[in-house]
Amino acid sequence: MLPDNDQYVICLGSNTPDAKQRLDEAADYIARCGSIVRGTDCYPTAPEYAGEKFPYLNRVLVLDCPLGEDGLQTLLKSYESAVRARCVQPGRVNLDIDIVMHGSNVLRPRDFAAKYFKMGFAALHSRKAHEGHGEEAGADEGDGHTAHGAGNIYECETGADAGKKYQCKRET
């Protein structure tokens, strides 16, 4: 199911010992920005980028939100910065919040193509994703979608949206 034009697909991540608590608190904050209409529970992923050594917990949420993209981005990054300011452990990310999609537009191609996002995005299409906020759910592993050539066109490979294409809105 493609997100509606007023919906945002948001990826959360943390690699601290209290990651689940951090992601749950962030999801509670995000729910106050609109209405979480679908989401995954926390799921583990391996570090994907050079220099990272601690495993992550991630979550993907679909937020129905009347705020514009810039307004939501400002609120989420302000919250993320406040939480990150409390982390002093080298190699640890106590919270990462990224708006990966707005409607069918891919805002963050690097995250959209990363396994940590693919797993959650694919789970949104499975029975293991939950409607609303506060219910328990899991995630099944799978790539979900693949980037295709120049022009930043992405194609969903699993679930109800298999074969549907997403257009990248901007480079990051």
Disulfide bonds with the S-S distance in Angstrom:
none
